[in-house]
Amino acid sequence: MILDSEIGEQVTQLIGERRSHPRLEEPAPDLEILETIFSASLRAPDHMHLRPWRFLTISGDDRKDLGKLFVDHCKDSNPSAEQKEVDNAYAKAFRAPLIVVGIATYKSHPKVPDIEQAIAAGGVMNNIGLAVYAHGFGSVWRTGGYAASQIIKQGLGLVENEEIIGFLYIGTPATRDRHVRPLAADEFFSVWPNND
Ligand SMILES: Cc1cc2nc3c(=O)[nH]c(=O)nc-3n(C[C@H](O)[C@H](O)[C@H](O)COP(=O)(O)O)c2cc1C
């Protein structure tokens, strides 16, 4: 356990400053950094250590296959989609040099309902985003119709007990960081019971 107040302050500041980066470009973190990020991120809280998750990484030309799945979903959900919409769907696979697909892999367990398992998988995704940010890169977590699409789930090889919890687009921020206003803790945290 780290008992260093300076590091503690830095980590807390980093968590508080994290923001998403919807516009991303090359490069993504290299393989060595990614390995460290992925391995650290897996230390998310996980009831009964079920490890109810797996992740796919998609980069380079492999994004063409993801783009084709996005197109298939687009045409299926809107058979009268114009060519522009179809092109947009394909282009979404190229919004970042690296895409991590987060998948909740639900295990049957008497004490751990699916929602806890999805939250645990989400914890890993959030950790990845934070660690990416800590390394000076950017990311944005997206879901939308693509995450729920049977066509995309099947194309990515998901099975019955699995669900896409999100696509984490990762790369180098293409724009300067906008200012983020910190949220006021007292809006969301209160002492209970309030005996005033
Ligand atoms: C589970 C989940 C799904 C999300 N899906 C989308 C999405 O489909 N499209 C989108 O624009 N933002 C989505 N977001 C929100 C962005 O990732 C991001 O948090 C939001 O744009 C606010 O930016 P910020 O993180 O800098 O505050 C999602 C976030 C979460 C946690």
The ligand as a Tripos MOL2 file, in Angstrom:
@<TRIPOS>MOLECULE
LIG
   31    33     1     0     0
SMALL
NO_CHARGES

@<TRIPOS>ATOM
      1 C1        -21.4190    3.4540  -19.7820 C.3       1 LIG1
      2 C2        -21.1940    4.7420  -20.5300 C.ar      1 LIG1
      3 C3        -21.6490    4.8580  -21.8290 C.ar      1 LIG1
      4 C4        -21.4610    6.0430  -22.5470 C.ar      1 LIG1
      5 N1        -21.8930    6.1190  -23.8440 N.ar      1 LIG1
      6 C5        -21.6900    7.2580  -24.5500 C.ar      1 LIG1
      7 C6        -22.0630    7.3340  -25.9120 C.ar      1 LIG1
      8 O1        -22.5720    6.3930  -26.5010 O.2       1 LIG1
      9 N2        -21.8520    8.5010  -26.5580 N.ar      1 LIG1
     10 C7        -21.2890    9.5840  -25.9320 C.ar      1 LIG1
     11 O2        -21.1230   10.6230  -26.5670 O.2       1 LIG1
     12 N3        -20.8960    9.5270  -24.6440 N.ar      1 LIG1
     13 C8        -21.0820    8.3880  -23.9480 C.ar      1 LIG1
     14 N4        -20.6900    8.3180  -22.6320 N.ar      1 LIG1
     15 C9        -20.1850    9.5310  -21.9490 C.3       1 LIG1
     16 C10       -18.7650    9.8840  -22.3110 C.3       1 LIG1
     17 O3        -17.9160    8.7560  -22.1590 O.3       1 LIG1
     18 C11       -18.2500   11.0290  -21.4080 C.3       1 LIG1
     19 O4        -18.1970   10.6220  -20.0680 O.3       1 LIG1
     20 C12       -19.1220   12.2610  -21.5110 C.3       1 LIG1
     21 O5        -19.0400   12.7560  -22.8310 O.3       1 LIG1
     22 C13       -18.7080   13.3760  -20.5410 C.3       1 LIG1
     23 O6        -17.3760   13.7400  -20.7110 O.3       1 LIG1
     24 P1        -16.3790   13.7530  -19.4720 P.3       1 LIG1
     25 O7        -16.0850   12.3060  -19.1850 O.co2     1 LIG1
     26 O8        -15.1860   14.5310  -19.9590 O.co2     1 LIG1
     27 O9        -17.0740   14.4280  -18.3380 O.co2     1 LIG1
     28 C14       -20.8150    7.1340  -21.9230 C.ar      1 LIG1
     29 C15       -20.3320    6.9950  -20.6110 C.ar      1 LIG1
     30 C16       -20.5160    5.8180  -19.9220 C.ar      1 LIG1
     31 C17       -19.9920    5.6880  -18.5120 C.3       1 LIG1
@<TRIPOS>BOND
     1     1     2 1
     2     2     3 ar
     3     2    30 ar
     4     3     4 ar
     5     4     5 ar
     6     4    28 ar
     7     5     6 ar
     8     6     7 ar
     9     6    13 1
    10     7     8 2
    11     7     9 ar
    12     9    10 ar
    13    10    11 2
    14    10    12 ar
    15    12    13 ar
    16    13    14 ar
    17    14    15 1
    18    14    28 ar
    19    15    16 1
    20    16    17 1
    21    16    18 1
    22    18    19 1
    23    18    20 1
    24    20    21 1
    25    20    22 1
    26    22    23 1
    27    23    24 1
    28    24    25 2
    29    24    26 1
    30    24    27 1
    31    28    29 ar
    32    29    30 ar
    33    30    31 1
@<TRIPOS>SUBSTRUCTURE
     1 LIG1         1 GROUP 0 **** ****
